[in-house]
Amino acid sequence: MVILFISNYQKIFKTVIPPKPVIVSTHADDSSTKLLDYSIKVMGEISNRGGDGYIVVEVTVSQKNNKWTKTQNIYLQSYQTQGFEIVFDEVELLAGDPKYIVKAYALGALERN
């Protein structure tokens, strides 16, 4: 019985344990800007240190008195790392420097990091 459990540990881990996202890196730039249409693109990498599953990447951008939030669902296998990018066309060119916050959590998780 113990041998069966040990041999199937990886499969059990991947299917029973929920995803545990870790934000590896983030950055933002205005490379998505088109002529007379200013925007900001938030990019980064997310790693999954838990079991296989969907991870929600939530990005909030604020500028002056405005705030916008967008999400992206990513399916990651256990110990996989993947990039993401989310574009915010809502920002304005002369309204000050936009600030951003990135959060990631398992889809359906009650506690969000």
matplotlib code that plots the C-alpha trace (Angstrom):
import matplotlib.pyplot as plt

x = [0.0, 2.8, 4.6, 1.4, 1.0, 4.6, 4.5, 1.4, 2.4, 3.1, -0.3, -2.1, -0.3, -1.2, -4.9, -5.7, -3.6, -4.8, -2.6, -0.3, 0.7, 3.9, 4.5, 8.0, 8.3, 6.2, 6.8, 4.9, 5.5, 3.7, 4.7, 1.1, 0.4, -0.8, -0.8, -3.0, -4.2, -2.1, -2.2, -0.1, 0.8, 1.5, 3.5, 5.1, 5.6, 3.6, 4.8, 2.7, 4.1, 1.0, -1.1, -2.3, -5.1, -6.4, -4.7, -6.3, -4.0, -5.5, -4.0, -5.2, -3.9, -4.5, -4.0, -5.0, -8.5, -9.2, -8.7, -9.2, -9.0, -8.7, -8.2, -6.8, -7.2, -4.1, -4.0, -0.6, 0.6, 2.5, 5.9, 5.2, 6.0, 4.2, 4.1, 1.1, 0.3, -2.8, -3.3, -5.1, -6.4, -8.2, -5.1, -4.5, -1.3, -1.1, -2.9, 0.2, 2.2, 0.0, 0.7, -0.1, -0.5, -0.5, -2.2, -2.5, -4.7, -6.1, -9.4, -12.1, -9.8, -11.4, -8.2, -6.6, -2.9]
y = [0.0, 2.4, 1.6, 2.4, 5.7, 6.7, 5.7, 7.7, 10.7, 13.0, 12.2, 12.7, 16.0, 17.3, 16.4, 17.0, 19.9, 23.3, 25.5, 27.9, 30.8, 32.8, 36.0, 35.7, 39.2, 42.1, 45.2, 47.7, 49.9, 51.8, 49.6, 48.9, 52.5, 53.3, 56.7, 59.0, 56.0, 55.8, 52.6, 50.7, 47.0, 45.1, 42.0, 39.4, 35.7, 33.5, 30.2, 27.4, 25.8, 23.6, 21.2, 21.6, 24.1, 27.5, 30.6, 34.0, 37.0, 40.2, 43.5, 46.9, 50.1, 53.5, 56.9, 60.1, 59.4, 56.5, 52.8, 49.8, 46.1, 43.3, 39.6, 36.7, 33.0, 30.8, 27.0, 26.0, 22.5, 21.9, 23.8, 25.4, 29.1, 31.2, 34.8, 37.1, 40.5, 42.7, 46.0, 49.0, 51.4, 53.4, 55.4, 58.9, 60.3, 63.5, 62.4, 61.4, 58.2, 55.1, 52.7, 49.0, 46.1, 42.4, 39.7, 36.0, 33.3, 29.8, 30.0, 29.5, 30.3, 32.0, 33.7, 36.0, 37.1]
z = [0.0, 0.9, -2.4, -4.4, -2.6, -3.2, -6.9, -7.4, -5.3, -8.3, -9.9, -6.6, -6.0, -9.4, -9.2, -5.5, -4.5, -5.9, -7.9, -5.9, -8.1, -7.5, -9.3, -10.8, -12.4, -13.6, -15.7, -17.7, -20.8, -23.5, -26.4, -27.1, -27.9, -31.4, -33.1, -31.0, -28.9, -25.7, -23.7, -21.2, -21.3, -18.1, -18.6, -16.4, -15.5, -13.2, -11.8, -10.4, -7.2, -6.6, -8.5, -12.1, -12.6, -13.6, -12.1, -12.3, -13.0, -11.8, -12.8, -11.4, -13.1, -11.5, -12.9, -11.1, -9.6, -12.0, -11.4, -13.8, -13.1, -15.7, -15.3, -17.3, -16.7, -17.3, -17.1, -15.6, -14.9, -11.7, -11.6, -15.0, -15.6, -18.2, -19.3, -19.4, -20.8, -20.3, -22.2, -20.7, -23.3, -20.7, -19.5, -20.8, -22.2, -20.1, -17.0, -15.0, -14.6, -14.4, -11.4, -11.5, -9.0, -10.1, -8.0, -8.8, -7.2, -8.0, -9.8, -7.2, -4.2, -1.3, -0.2, -2.8, -2.5]

ax = plt.figure().add_subplot(projection="3d")
ax.plot(x, y, z, "-o")
ax.set_aspect("equal")
plt.show()
